Amino acid sequence: MSRLFASILFAAFFPAPAFAAAASAAPFDPAAHKLQSGRINEVMVLGTPHLSQLPKSFDPAHLSALNARLLGWKPQAIAIEALSGLQCAYLRSYPQRYADTIKSYCWDPAPARAVTGLEVVAATVQAQRLLAAWPEVPSAAQRRTLASLFLAGGERASALVQWLRLPVEERRVGGGLDESLVAMLNDRMQRRGEDVLIAAVVAAKSGHELVYAMDDHTADAPADNAQDEKAAGEAIVRAWDNPHTAQRKRISAELEAALATPSGVLAMYRAYNQPGQAEMVFRSDFGAALEEPSPRHYGRNYVAYWETRNLRMASNIREVMMARPGPARHARAGGGGGVA
């Protein structure tokens, strides 16, 4: 019925000759309508493994060659796969749906709230106001204050950017940071995560004041029941059991066996970011899931979830670019979800 109704409306608004002309026109191709005057924004997406899942023998110092290459690209903004403090605040307002997501992906800023007296939204507003009047050469006290506001706003990676920009002797209590928050930031610097060892480090060395948390989990929802959740998981695992997945595992094992030098780490990142990598990932994962034959179409639901999440992440990156029209460069480090 809805299709018939739409057809009637379409015919009513377009006389027959115009409709015939439209039908013969070339399909609309957004790629053919790029900016004609001026330089477009540039975006780099860095495909990365979760550093916390690399062999224990991996030395984070060997990221030096990779980080040097990223610094040489001169990004003007860096986005990370993490949930923003504001999104986590929203998720906490709806625990009936997002209880598991909160537990897995949202750090609790209660320690920073106890020191600053600020909830997430209030802390975010104050941080934005501080940045709007940020001096060219901020004092150490101003950086400590901004770090405390970022923590209270649930933005640990951005707080770490401020911490890294401080001289070592200025990484101390003050400006809204008590001993517990100072210990948290110092401990955070040692965490084996790409948001810390790559994004925050490159941001600080690039002269940035923050990184942008662009992940999105608003499409998360609990399964209808435990039995359905188990069946869905089993269906996806069966779909993943294919030659493309086996090939990816072989490649990863070979790359991870050669991480003893900065050049070995750089070789791993080059391999993971080759043009053909996306096709292999699709065939081993999403493409296989699309075709899995369960009556409940678990694979298609899985792909729909990830497509929704990825589109929302892309929109968040686009929002960061919105404030920087022109030849700005934006880097996005893939991976890094979770609270660990």
TORKOL-4160 file (C-alpha; in steps of 0.2 Angstrom, whole numbers, padded with zeros to 4 digits, m for minus):
340
<pt num="1" X="0000" Y="0000" Z="0000"/>
<pt num="2" X="0014" Y="0012" Z="0004"/>
<pt num="3" X="0023" Y="0009" Z="m0012"/>
<pt num="4" X="0007" Y="0012" Z="m0022"/>
<pt num="5" X="0003" Y="0028" Z="m0013"/>
<pt num="6" X="0021" Y="0035" Z="m0016"/>
<pt num="7" X="0019" Y="0031" Z="m0035"/>
<pt num="8" X="0003" Y="0040" Z="m0036"/>
<pt num="9" X="0010" Y="0056" Z="m0027"/>
<pt num="10" X="0026" Y="0055" Z="m0038"/>
<pt num="11" X="0015" Y="0054" Z="m0054"/>
<pt num="12" X="0004" Y="0069" Z="m0048"/>
<pt num="13" X="0019" Y="0080" Z="m0046"/>
<pt num="14" X="0028" Y="0076" Z="m0062"/>
<pt num="15" X="0019" Y="0076" Z="m0079"/>
<pt num="16" X="0023" Y="0062" Z="m0091"/>
<pt num="17" X="0036" Y="0070" Z="m0102"/>
<pt num="18" X="0046" Y="0076" Z="m0087"/>
<pt num="19" X="0045" Y="0059" Z="m0079"/>
<pt num="20" X="0051" Y="0051" Z="m0095"/>
<pt num="21" X="0066" Y="0063" Z="m0096"/>
<pt num="22" X="0070" Y="0060" Z="m0078"/>
<pt num="23" X="0070" Y="0041" Z="m0080"/>
<pt num="24" X="0083" Y="0042" Z="m0094"/>
<pt num="25" X="0095" Y="0054" Z="m0085"/>
<pt num="26" X="0111" Y="0047" Z="m0078"/>
<pt num="27" X="0110" Y="0041" Z="m0059"/>
<pt num="28" X="0115" Y="0054" Z="m0047"/>
<pt num="29" X="0133" Y="0051" Z="m0041"/>
<pt num="30" X="0139" Y="0061" Z="m0026"/>
<pt num="31" X="0157" Y="0058" Z="m0030"/>
<pt num="32" X="0155" Y="0068" Z="m0046"/>
<pt num="33" X="0150" Y="0084" Z="m0036"/>
<pt num="34" X="0166" Y="0088" Z="m0026"/>
<pt num="35" X="0172" Y="0105" Z="m0021"/>
<pt num="36" X="0177" Y="0114" Z="m0037"/>
<pt num="37" X="0185" Y="0129" Z="m0029"/>
<pt num="38" X="0199" Y="0128" Z="m0015"/>
<pt num="39" X="0207" Y="0113" Z="m0007"/>
<pt num="40" X="0197" Y="0099" Z="0001"/>
<pt num="41" X="0199" Y="0093" Z="0019"/>
<pt num="42" X="0211" Y="0078" Z="0021"/>
<pt num="43" X="0207" Y="0063" Z="0032"/>
<pt num="44" X="0219" Y="0049" Z="0037"/>
<pt num="45" X="0211" Y="0034" Z="0044"/>
<pt num="46" X="0225" Y="0023" Z="0053"/>
<pt num="47" X="0220" Y="0005" Z="0055"/>
<pt num="48" X="0228" Y="m0002" Z="0070"/>
<pt num="49" X="0227" Y="m0017" Z="0081"/>
<pt num="50" X="0222" Y="m0015" Z="0099"/>
<pt num="51" X="0239" Y="m0012" Z="0107"/>
<pt num="52" X="0233" Y="m0021" Z="0123"/>
<pt num="53" X="0231" Y="m0037" Z="0113"/>
<pt num="54" X="0249" Y="m0037" Z="0106"/>
<pt num="55" X="0261" Y="m0050" Z="0113"/>
<pt num="56" X="0267" Y="m0045" Z="0131"/>
<pt num="57" X="0285" Y="m0044" Z="0123"/>
<pt num="58" X="0279" Y="m0028" Z="0113"/>
<pt num="59" X="0289" Y="m0013" Z="0118"/>
<pt num="60" X="0278" Y="0003" Z="0116"/>
<pt num="61" X="0294" Y="0013" Z="0113"/>
<pt num="62" X="0295" Y="0004" Z="0096"/>
<pt num="63" X="0280" Y="0015" Z="0091"/>
<pt num="64" X="0293" Y="0029" Z="0088"/>
<pt num="65" X="0294" Y="0027" Z="0069"/>
<pt num="66" X="0275" Y="0026" Z="0067"/>
<pt num="67" X="0272" Y="0042" Z="0078"/>
<pt num="68" X="0286" Y="0051" Z="0069"/>
<pt num="69" X="0277" Y="0048" Z="0052"/>
<pt num="70" X="0261" Y="0054" Z="0059"/>
<pt num="71" X="0269" Y="0069" Z="0066"/>
<pt num="72" X="0276" Y="0073" Z="0049"/>
<pt num="73" X="0259" Y="0072" Z="0041"/>
<pt num="74" X="0254" Y="0087" Z="0053"/>
<pt num="75" X="0236" Y="0083" Z="0058"/>
<pt num="76" X="0226" Y="0098" Z="0064"/>
<pt num="77" X="0214" Y="0087" Z="0073"/>
<pt num="78" X="0215" Y="0069" Z="0080"/>
<pt num="79" X="0199" Y="0058" Z="0083"/>
<pt num="80" X="0199" Y="0041" Z="0093"/>
<pt num="81" X="0188" Y="0027" Z="0094"/>
<pt num="82" X="0181" Y="0030" Z="0112"/>
<pt num="83" X="0165" Y="0036" Z="0119"/>
<pt num="84" X="0164" Y="0055" Z="0123"/>
<pt num="85" X="0160" Y="0059" Z="0141"/>
<pt num="86" X="0143" Y="0067" Z="0135"/>
<pt num="87" X="0138" Y="0051" Z="0126"/>
<pt num="88" X="0142" Y="0041" Z="0142"/>
<pt num="89" X="0131" Y="0053" Z="0152"/>
<pt num="90" X="0117" Y="0050" Z="0140"/>
<pt num="91" X="0119" Y="0031" Z="0141"/>
<pt num="92" X="0119" Y="0032" Z="0160"/>
<pt num="93" X="0102" Y="0040" Z="0159"/>
<pt num="94" X="0095" Y="0025" Z="0151"/>
<pt num="95" X="0102" Y="0010" Z="0160"/>
<pt num="96" X="0088" Y="m0001" Z="0155"/>
<pt num="97" X="0095" Y="m0002" Z="0138"/>
<pt num="98" X="0113" Y="0003" Z="0140"/>
<pt num="99" X="0119" Y="m0006" Z="0156"/>
<pt num="100" X="0131" Y="m0017" Z="0148"/>
<pt num="101" X="0138" Y="m0004" Z="0137"/>
<pt num="102" X="0141" Y="0008" Z="0152"/>
<pt num="103" X="0150" Y="m0006" Z="0160"/>
<pt num="104" X="0161" Y="m0010" Z="0145"/>
<pt num="105" X="0164" Y="0007" Z="0137"/>
<pt num="106" X="0161" Y="0021" Z="0150"/>
<pt num="107" X="0174" Y="0027" Z="0163"/>
<pt num="108" X="0165" Y="0033" Z="0178"/>
<pt num="109" X="0171" Y="0051" Z="0181"/>
<pt num="110" X="0166" Y="0051" Z="0200"/>
<pt num="111" X="0183" Y="0053" Z="0206"/>
<pt num="112" X="0185" Y="0069" Z="0196"/>
<pt num="113" X="0168" Y="0075" Z="0201"/>
<pt num="114" X="0172" Y="0073" Z="0219"/>
<pt num="115" X="0187" Y="0085" Z="0217"/>
<pt num="116" X="0179" Y="0098" Z="0205"/>
<pt num="117" X="0161" Y="0097" Z="0211"/>
<pt num="118" X="0156" Y="0096" Z="0193"/>
<pt num="119" X="0145" Y="0084" Z="0183"/>
<pt num="120" X="0149" Y="0079" Z="0165"/>
<pt num="121" X="0139" Y="0093" Z="0157"/>
<pt num="122" X="0145" Y="0107" Z="0168"/>
<pt num="123" X="0163" Y="0101" Z="0167"/>
<pt num="124" X="0162" Y="0101" Z="0148"/>
<pt num="125" X="0154" Y="0118" Z="0147"/>
<pt num="126" X="0168" Y="0125" Z="0158"/>
<pt num="127" X="0182" Y="0116" Z="0147"/>
<pt num="128" X="0174" Y="0124" Z="0131"/>
<pt num="129" X="0174" Y="0141" Z="0139"/>
<pt num="130" X="0192" Y="0139" Z="0145"/>
<pt num="131" X="0198" Y="0134" Z="0128"/>
<pt num="132" X="0188" Y="0148" Z="0119"/>
<pt num="133" X="0199" Y="0161" Z="0129"/>
<pt num="134" X="0215" Y="0150" Z="0129"/>
<pt num="135" X="0231" Y="0160" Z="0128"/>
<pt num="136" X="0245" Y="0156" Z="0116"/>
<pt num="137" X="0256" Y="0151" Z="0130"/>
<pt num="138" X="0245" Y="0144" Z="0144"/>
<pt num="139" X="0253" Y="0142" Z="0161"/>
<pt num="140" X="0256" Y="0125" Z="0170"/>
<pt num="141" X="0241" Y="0130" Z="0182"/>
<pt num="142" X="0229" Y="0132" Z="0167"/>
<pt num="143" X="0234" Y="0116" Z="0160"/>
<pt num="144" X="0231" Y="0107" Z="0176"/>
<pt num="145" X="0214" Y="0115" Z="0178"/>
<pt num="146" X="0209" Y="0110" Z="0160"/>
<pt num="147" X="0215" Y="0092" Z="0163"/>
<pt num="148" X="0204" Y="0092" Z="0179"/>
<pt num="149" X="0189" Y="0098" Z="0169"/>
<pt num="150" X="0192" Y="0085" Z="0155"/>
<pt num="151" X="0193" Y="0071" Z="0168"/>
<pt num="152" X="0176" Y="0078" Z="0176"/>
<pt num="153" X="0169" Y="0078" Z="0159"/>
<pt num="154" X="0174" Y="0060" Z="0156"/>
<pt num="155" X="0187" Y="0064" Z="0143"/>
<pt num="156" X="0202" Y="0055" Z="0149"/>
<pt num="157" X="0212" Y="0055" Z="0133"/>
<pt num="158" X="0211" Y="0074" Z="0132"/>
<pt num="159" X="0216" Y="0076" Z="0150"/>
<pt num="160" X="0231" Y="0066" Z="0146"/>
<pt num="161" X="0235" Y="0077" Z="0131"/>
<pt num="162" X="0236" Y="0091" Z="0144"/>
<pt num="163" X="0247" Y="0081" Z="0156"/>
<pt num="164" X="0259" Y="0077" Z="0142"/>
<pt num="165" X="0261" Y="0095" Z="0137"/>
<pt num="166" X="0266" Y="0099" Z="0155"/>
<pt num="167" X="0285" Y="0099" Z="0160"/>
<pt num="168" X="0288" Y="0083" Z="0170"/>
<pt num="169" X="0291" Y="0094" Z="0186"/>
<pt num="170" X="0273" Y="0102" Z="0184"/>
<pt num="171" X="0264" Y="0086" Z="0183"/>
<pt num="172" X="0258" Y="0088" Z="0201"/>
<pt num="173" X="0243" Y="0092" Z="0212"/>
<pt num="174" X="0234" Y="0108" Z="0209"/>
<pt num="175" X="0221" Y="0116" Z="0199"/>
<pt num="176" X="0208" Y="0104" Z="0203"/>
<pt num="177" X="0219" Y="0089" Z="0203"/>
<pt num="178" X="0222" Y="0080" Z="0219"/>
<pt num="179" X="0234" Y="0066" Z="0223"/>
<pt num="180" X="0222" Y="0052" Z="0216"/>
<pt num="181" X="0219" Y="0061" Z="0200"/>
<pt num="182" X="0238" Y="0064" Z="0197"/>
<pt num="183" X="0241" Y="0045" Z="0201"/>
<pt num="184" X="0227" Y="0041" Z="0188"/>
<pt num="185" X="0235" Y="0052" Z="0174"/>
<pt num="186" X="0252" Y="0045" Z="0178"/>
<pt num="187" X="0246" Y="0027" Z="0177"/>
<pt num="188" X="0236" Y="0031" Z="0161"/>
<pt num="189" X="0252" Y="0036" Z="0153"/>
<pt num="190" X="0258" Y="0018" Z="0155"/>
<pt num="191" X="0243" Y="0010" Z="0148"/>
<pt num="192" X="0245" Y="0000" Z="0132"/>
<pt num="193" X="0232" Y="0008" Z="0121"/>
<pt num="194" X="0232" Y="0016" Z="0105"/>
<pt num="195" X="0222" Y="0031" Z="0112"/>
<pt num="196" X="0237" Y="0034" Z="0124"/>
<pt num="197" X="0252" Y="0028" Z="0115"/>
<pt num="198" X="0248" Y="0035" Z="0098"/>
<pt num="199" X="0234" Y="0048" Z="0098"/>
<pt num="200" X="0238" Y="0057" Z="0114"/>
<pt num="201" X="0256" Y="0057" Z="0111"/>
<pt num="202" X="0255" Y="0063" Z="0093"/>
<pt num="203" X="0242" Y="0076" Z="0098"/>
<pt num="204" X="0253" Y="0083" Z="0112"/>
<pt num="205" X="0268" Y="0084" Z="0101"/>
<pt num="206" X="0258" Y="0092" Z="0087"/>
<pt num="207" X="0253" Y="0106" Z="0099"/>
<pt num="208" X="0234" Y="0101" Z="0101"/>
<pt num="209" X="0224" Y="0104" Z="0117"/>
<pt num="210" X="0213" Y="0088" Z="0115"/>
<pt num="211" X="0208" Y="0073" Z="0105"/>
<pt num="212" X="0190" Y="0070" Z="0099"/>
<pt num="213" X="0181" Y="0054" Z="0105"/>
<pt num="214" X="0171" Y="0049" Z="0090"/>
<pt num="215" X="0164" Y="0032" Z="0094"/>
<pt num="216" X="0146" Y="0029" Z="0096"/>
<pt num="217" X="0136" Y="0015" Z="0105"/>
<pt num="218" X="0118" Y="0022" Z="0104"/>
<pt num="219" X="0113" Y="0007" Z="0093"/>
<pt num="220" X="0118" Y="m0005" Z="0107"/>
<pt num="221" X="0103" Y="m0015" Z="0114"/>
<pt num="222" X="0102" Y="m0030" Z="0125"/>
<pt num="223" X="0096" Y="m0047" Z="0116"/>
<pt num="224" X="0078" Y="m0052" Z="0118"/>
<pt num="225" X="0083" Y="m0067" Z="0129"/>
<pt num="226" X="0099" Y="m0077" Z="0133"/>
<pt num="227" X="0095" Y="m0091" Z="0121"/>
<pt num="228" X="0093" Y="m0078" Z="0106"/>
<pt num="229" X="0110" Y="m0070" Z="0112"/>
<pt num="230" X="0118" Y="m0087" Z="0112"/>
<pt num="231" X="0111" Y="m0092" Z="0095"/>
<pt num="232" X="0117" Y="m0075" Z="0087"/>
<pt num="233" X="0134" Y="m0077" Z="0094"/>
<pt num="234" X="0136" Y="m0095" Z="0087"/>
<pt num="235" X="0130" Y="m0090" Z="0070"/>
<pt num="236" X="0142" Y="m0076" Z="0068"/>
<pt num="237" X="0157" Y="m0087" Z="0074"/>
<pt num="238" X="0152" Y="m0100" Z="0061"/>
<pt num="239" X="0152" Y="m0086" Z="0048"/>
<pt num="240" X="0169" Y="m0081" Z="0053"/>
<pt num="241" X="0176" Y="m0098" Z="0050"/>
<pt num="242" X="0182" Y="m0096" Z="0032"/>
<pt num="243" X="0198" Y="m0095" Z="0022"/>
<pt num="244" X="0199" Y="m0076" Z="0023"/>
<pt num="245" X="0199" Y="m0076" Z="0042"/>
<pt num="246" X="0212" Y="m0090" Z="0042"/>
<pt num="247" X="0222" Y="m0079" Z="0030"/>
<pt num="248" X="0221" Y="m0064" Z="0041"/>
<pt num="249" X="0226" Y="m0074" Z="0056"/>
<pt num="250" X="0242" Y="m0080" Z="0047"/>
<pt num="251" X="0246" Y="m0063" Z="0042"/>
<pt num="252" X="0244" Y="m0056" Z="0059"/>
<pt num="253" X="0254" Y="m0070" Z="0067"/>
<pt num="254" X="0269" Y="m0066" Z="0055"/>
<pt num="255" X="0268" Y="m0047" Z="0058"/>
<pt num="256" X="0267" Y="m0049" Z="0077"/>
<pt num="257" X="0282" Y="m0060" Z="0077"/>
<pt num="258" X="0293" Y="m0046" Z="0070"/>
<pt num="259" X="0289" Y="m0031" Z="0082"/>
<pt num="260" X="0306" Y="m0031" Z="0090"/>
<pt num="261" X="0311" Y="m0015" Z="0082"/>
<pt num="262" X="0302" Y="0002" Z="0077"/>
<pt num="263" X="0304" Y="m0004" Z="0058"/>
<pt num="264" X="0295" Y="m0020" Z="0062"/>
<pt num="265" X="0281" Y="m0010" Z="0070"/>
<pt num="266" X="0280" Y="0002" Z="0055"/>
<pt num="267" X="0279" Y="m0013" Z="0044"/>
<pt num="268" X="0264" Y="m0020" Z="0053"/>
<pt num="269" X="0255" Y="m0004" Z="0051"/>
<pt num="270" X="0259" Y="m0003" Z="0033"/>
<pt num="271" X="0252" Y="m0020" Z="0030"/>
<pt num="272" X="0236" Y="m0017" Z="0040"/>
<pt num="273" X="0233" Y="m0001" Z="0030"/>
<pt num="274" X="0236" Y="m0008" Z="0012"/>
<pt num="275" X="0222" Y="m0005" Z="0000"/>
<pt num="276" X="0218" Y="m0023" Z="m0001"/>
<pt num="277" X="0216" Y="m0025" Z="0018"/>
<pt num="278" X="0198" Y="m0018" Z="0018"/>
<pt num="279" X="0192" Y="m0031" Z="0005"/>
<pt num="280" X="0200" Y="m0045" Z="0015"/>
<pt num="281" X="0192" Y="m0039" Z="0031"/>
<pt num="282" X="0175" Y="m0038" Z="0023"/>
<pt num="283" X="0176" Y="m0055" Z="0016"/>
<pt num="284" X="0181" Y="m0063" Z="0032"/>
<pt num="285" X="0169" Y="m0053" Z="0043"/>
<pt num="286" X="0155" Y="m0043" Z="0037"/>
<pt num="287" X="0153" Y="m0051" Z="0019"/>
<pt num="288" X="0153" Y="m0068" Z="0027"/>
<pt num="289" X="0140" Y="m0063" Z="0040"/>
<pt num="290" X="0128" Y="m0056" Z="0027"/>
<pt num="291" X="0127" Y="m0073" Z="0019"/>
<pt num="292" X="0125" Y="m0084" Z="0035"/>
<pt num="293" X="0109" Y="m0094" Z="0033"/>
<pt num="294" X="0101" Y="m0093" Z="0051"/>
<pt num="295" X="0082" Y="m0091" Z="0050"/>
<pt num="296" X="0083" Y="m0076" Z="0061"/>
<pt num="297" X="0096" Y="m0067" Z="0050"/>
<pt num="298" X="0108" Y="m0064" Z="0064"/>
<pt num="299" X="0122" Y="m0060" Z="0052"/>
<pt num="300" X="0112" Y="m0046" Z="0043"/>
<pt num="301" X="0107" Y="m0039" Z="0060"/>
<pt num="302" X="0126" Y="m0039" Z="0065"/>
<pt num="303" X="0130" Y="m0030" Z="0049"/>
<pt num="304" X="0116" Y="m0018" Z="0051"/>
<pt num="305" X="0122" Y="m0014" Z="0069"/>
<pt num="306" X="0140" Y="m0010" Z="0063"/>
<pt num="307" X="0134" Y="0000" Z="0048"/>
<pt num="308" X="0124" Y="0011" Z="0060"/>
<pt num="309" X="0138" Y="0013" Z="0072"/>
<pt num="310" X="0151" Y="0017" Z="0058"/>
<pt num="311" X="0139" Y="0030" Z="0050"/>
<pt num="312" X="0137" Y="0038" Z="0067"/>
<pt num="313" X="0156" Y="0038" Z="0069"/>
<pt num="314" X="0158" Y="0045" Z="0052"/>
<pt num="315" X="0146" Y="0059" Z="0056"/>
<pt num="316" X="0156" Y="0063" Z="0072"/>
<pt num="317" X="0172" Y="0065" Z="0062"/>
<pt num="318" X="0163" Y="0076" Z="0050"/>
<pt num="319" X="0157" Y="0087" Z="0064"/>
<pt num="320" X="0175" Y="0089" Z="0069"/>
<pt num="321" X="0179" Y="0094" Z="0051"/>
<pt num="322" X="0165" Y="0106" Z="0051"/>
<pt num="323" X="0174" Y="0119" Z="0061"/>
<pt num="324" X="0189" Y="0118" Z="0050"/>
<pt num="325" X="0184" Y="0121" Z="0032"/>
<pt num="326" X="0198" Y="0121" Z="0020"/>
<pt num="327" X="0215" Y="0112" Z="0019"/>
<pt num="328" X="0214" Y="0105" Z="0036"/>
<pt num="329" X="0221" Y="0088" Z="0040"/>
<pt num="330" X="0212" Y="0076" Z="0052"/>
<pt num="331" X="0218" Y="0059" Z="0058"/>
<pt num="332" X="0208" Y="0045" Z="0065"/>
<pt num="333" X="0216" Y="0031" Z="0075"/>
<pt num="334" X="0205" Y="0016" Z="0073"/>
<pt num="335" X="0202" Y="0003" Z="0087"/>
<pt num="336" X="0203" Y="0007" Z="0106"/>
<pt num="337" X="0186" Y="0005" Z="0112"/>
<pt num="338" X="0183" Y="m0001" Z="0130"/>
<pt num="339" X="0186" Y="0005" Z="0147"/>
<pt num="340" X="0202" Y="m0004" Z="0151"/>
